[in-house]
Amino acid sequence: MLSRCVSTIIAKVIIMFTAAVAIATVLNAPAQAQGADIEAKAQACTVCHGANGVPIDPKTMPVIAGQHSYYTFKQLVNYRNGMREHPIMTPLAKGLQQSDLRPLAAYFAAKPWPANTAAAAPATPPKGIPLCLPCHQQNFQGGPSWPRLSGLSYEYLVASMRSFSTEERTNNTDMVQLMKMFTDSEREAMARYIAGL
């Protein structure tokens, strides 16, 4: 048990160090290198989100491959302007040129969404699911302004829902109010259902 905990800590330290190097590379790139094509700039994202936008640790990071372009763009803007905070994403987004954000979001949107390996969703949706469908659409495939959620990990979904309910994340006030309506166990049931779609 102790060796597994130590291994997990070491793996997280390696990821954080590698991410820090990627951030430093983006922030310290010369001006002419900032004009390089978007694929080269996307390499900084691969440290955490994987080579094709499929995360190294899906329990703590979202899939960005195949995610709706506008949603990814909005999150990058929110990291740049301080509406959303993250120790890695905030400096990384601030190190990018504003003009790079849409092309970067489109680059990952063009990649295929990975196959879902989670257990199938229960046949009966839990309480609260109908309230999510107007934005996240049928089967949680998302829409132009709303993220695709089906197939994201249960752990990532629960953490995201909790961060809205506790106002740790406030870059969508509708989600803050909606998530406050549910108990921890209700949000957990919703996350398990969505992860299995």
N, C-alpha and C positions, 0 to 999 in steps of 0.2 A: 504494500500500500504506500509506504513512504517513498519507495523508489519510483512508483508511478507519479506521485505528486512532484517529486524532484524533476522527473523527466518532463512533466507538463510545464513546470516553471521554466526549465531550460529552453524548451521549445518556444514558449512565449517571449522569453528574453531574446532569442535568436530572431524571431519575427519582428520584434520592436526595433532591434538594432538594424536589421536589414531595411525596415521601413524608414528609419532615421537617415540611413545612407541615401535612400531614394529621394527623400524630401530634400536633403542637402544638395543632391545633384540637380534637382529642379530649381531650387532657390538660387544656386550659385552658377547656373548655366549662363554663358555669355549671351548678349542680346541677339546675335545672329543665330545662335543655336535655338533660341526661343521660336524662331520662324520655321524650324524643322517640321517635317510632316507629323501628323497627329499620331500615327502608329508608334513613332519613336517616343512621343510624350506619354503614350498609354503604358509604356513599360514601367513607369513608376507605380502604376496601379496594380501591376501583376504581382508585386511583392506580397500583398495581402489578398487581393481578389483573384489571384491565379492567372495563368497565361492567357486564358480565353474568357476571363470575367467570371469564372467559377471559383469561389473562395477556397483558400487553403483550409480554413476552419469555418465551415458553414454554421456552426453553433454561435459564432460571435460576429460573423460578417455576412452581408447579403450577396446574393447572386446579382451581378450587374450585366452579365451576358443576356441579351434578349429583353432586358428591362426597357420599358417605354422611354424613349429618348427625352421627352419633355420632363418627365419625372426626375431622371438622372441629372439633367441640366439644372433643374430647380434646386436639387440638393447641393450641387456644386456651388451654385450662386449663394445658397444659404450658408454654406461653410465659409465662403469668401467674405460675406457681409456680417458674419457673427450671429445670424439667426439660429444657427445650429453649430454646436461645439463638439469637437472630437480632437484628442491629442495628436492624431496623425492626419486626419482628413482636413482639419482647419488650416494648418500651415501648408499642406500640399496644395489645396485649392487656392490659397492666397499666393502661392508661388507660380500659378498658371496665369497666362494672359486671359482677360475676359473673353477675347475673341476665340480662345481655344475651347471654351466650355461646351458650346453647342456641338462642334465637330467631335469632341471627345465623347460626349453622350451618344451621338449618332454612331460612332465607331463601335461602342459596346452594344448598342441596340441592334446592330446588324448581325451580331453573333447569335447562334442558336441557344435557346433556353435549354438547360440540361434536363435529362430524363429524371423523373421523380423516383427516388428509391425509398421513400418513407412508407410506413404502413398506410393502407387505404383509409380514407376518411370514413367515419361512421355513416350509416345510411340516413340517419336523422340528424339534421343540423342542430347544434346546441343553441341555447338562448343567445340572442344578439346577432346571429348571423344575418337575418333579413335586413337589419339596419346597415350592414356593411355593403350590401349589393348595389345600391344606387351609384356608388362611386367605384368600387372595386370590380363590379360587373359579375355576370354569371361565372361560376367556377373560379372566381377570384383571378381572372386573367388581366384585370386592370383596364385602363382606358388611356386616352391621350394625356390626361393630367394626373392620373392615379396609378400607383404602382401595381405591378403584378405581384401577388402574394403566394399563389398556389405553388407548392414545391419549395418554398423557403423553409428552413429548418424550424421545428417546433421551438427550440431554444431561442433562436433569433427572434421569432415572432413574439414569444412571451416577453422577452426583454424589451422589445420595441413597444408593445402594448403597455407594459409597466412604466416605461420611461415617459409615455404620454400621460398616463394616469397620475403620476407623481409630479408632473410638470418639469421633469428633468429635460424633456424635449418639448419645445413649444412652437416649432416652426409650422404647425398646422393646428390652429385653435379648435377646429371642429373635432379633430382626433382627441385632443385633450379633454374636451367636454364629453365625448362619446365614451372614452375609456374609463372616465371617472364613474360612469353609470354602472359598471360591472365590478364584481368581487374578483379577487385573485383567482379563485377556482373557476369562475365563469370565463375569465380571460384565458386561462389555461385550456379549458375545453374548446374555446374558439380557435386557439392557436393549433391545437392538435388536429382539429377538423381541417383547417386551412392547409396545414402542412401535408395532409394526406390527399389533397385534391390533385 
